[in-house]
């Protein structure tokens, strides 16, 4: 009868490990997405500086920035 207790403990450890793996994946995805969006926003700002006199381009870039924040 000791076997069911062991099985329960093993399943508990598997559940904890699964949760840890899911959390690590979520953190990694969050960090990658945040880094990519930050880079995009910086590039958009640089592009706006390069096209300072073109109001049509600036409006489009402002729209892109708004959709990513």
C-alpha positions in Angstrom: 0.0 0.0 0.0 3.0 2.3 0.1 3.0 2.6 -3.7 0.0 4.9 -4.0 1.6 7.4 -1.7 4.7 7.4 -3.8 2.7 7.8 -6.9 0.9 10.8 -5.4 4.2 12.4 -4.4 5.7 11.7 -7.9 2.6 13.3 -9.6 2.9 16.2 -7.2 6.6 16.8 -8.2 5.6 16.5 -11.9 2.9 19.1 -11.4 5.3 21.5 -9.7 7.9 21.0 -12.4 5.3 21.6 -15.2 4.3 24.8 -13.5 8.0 25.9 -13.3 8.5 25.1 -17.0 5.4 27.1 -18.0 6.5 30.0 -15.9 10.0 30.0 -17.4 8.5 29.9 -21.0 6.1 32.7 -20.1 9.0 34.9 -18.8 11.1 34.2 -21.9 8.2 35.1 -24.2 7.5 38.2 -22.3 11.1 39.3 -22.3 11.5 38.7 -26.0 8.3 40.5 -27.0 9.2 43.4 -24.7 12.7 43.7 -26.2 11.4 43.5 -29.7 8.7 46.2 -29.2 11.2 48.5 -27.5 13.6 48.1 -30.4 10.8 48.9 -32.8 9.7 52.0 -30.9 13.3 53.3 -30.9 13.6 52.6 -34.6 10.3 54.4 -35.3 11.5 57.4 -33.3 14.8 57.5 -35.3 12.8 57.2 -38.6 10.6 60.2 -37.5 13.7 62.3 -36.9 15.0 61.4 -40.4 11.6 62.4 -42.0 10.9 65.5 -39.9 9.5 67.6 -42.7 7.1 65.0 -44.2 3.9 65.3 -42.3 2.2 62.3 -44.0 5.1 60.0 -43.0 5.1 61.4 -39.4 1.3 60.8 -39.1 1.8 57.2 -40.2 4.7 56.7 -37.8 2.7 58.2 -34.9 -0.1 55.7 -35.7 2.4 52.8 -35.6 3.8 54.1 -32.3 0.4 54.3 -30.8 -0.5 50.8 -31.8 2.6 49.4 -30.1 2.3 51.1 -26.7 
